[in-house]
Every structure is written in structure tokens, then in C-alpha cells.
Amino acid sequence: MTNADEYGGMPLLGVNGVCIIAHGGSSPIAVKNAIRMAVRSIEHQVNPHIIEEVKRYHTAAAAAPAGG
């Protein structure tokens, strides 16, 4: 089992930005760690990586033979 305060929340992927979802009753420590997670997501350029992988997938899918 994980400690909710340790992580603070989970990222909401698929949005054009950084969004960390946390419980409404989060402690101050959890909120601090959720903010830390958001900062790390920006530092590691999570969204640009996701966008690049989606583009790569679509390119590969378009190049694949039909029916296969």
C-alpha cells in the first residue's frame, strides 16, 4: 500500500498542460508533494514526450499495410 501523502496525487494524462489530481481531504504534505510532482512533470517535459509518441504511433499506423 502506498502513502497518499508521499505522492500527493496522480497525473491526469491527455490534457494540454500539467494536472495532478489529489484527494479533497489531502494533507498539507500531500499538497506540497502534488506540486512537486507537477514541477517534475514540467522539468522532464512529460507532455512533449507524450505528444511525440502519439505522433510516432500515428505515423507508423498510417504506414502499416491495410488489414494487418
N, C-alpha and C positions, 0 to 999 in steps of 0.2 A: 504494500500500500504506500502511496506517496503522500507527502505532507503538502497540503494546498498552499500553505504559507511559503514553502520553499520555491514554488514555481510561480505563484501569483495568478496564473491564468493560462489559457491556451490561445494560440494564434487562430484567427479566422481567416482562412486562405480563400483566395478568389476575389478579393476586393482590391480596388486600385488604391492601395495605401496599407498602412500597418494598423491592425486592430487586434487587441488582446482582450479576450472575453474572460471576465473574472466573476466570481460569485458575489451577489449583492451584499452579503454579510462578510466580505473579506476584511481581514485584519489590516492594520497599517503596514505590517511587514509584507503581507501578500500584495498590497497595492504597490509598495516600493519594488517588489520583485517583478510585478507585471510591467511596471515602467522600465525596469532594467531589461526585461525580455524584449520590449518594443525597441529600445535603443539598440540592442544586439541585432535584432532583425534588420534594422536600418544599416548598421555598420557592416553586416555581412551581405547586404544587398539581396535579401531573400526575394523580394518581388521581381527585380530584374532577372534573377535566375529562373523563377517560375515562368515568366513571360518568354524567355529564350527557349526553355524546354517545351513549352506549348507550341511555339513556332516550329521548333525542330520536329515535333511529332506530326504537325500538320503537313510539313514539307515531305516527310517520309511517307505519310499516308497517301498523299497526292501522287507520289512517285511509284507506289506499290501497284502491281498488276491487279486489274479488276477481278473480283471473285476470290482473291487469295489473301 
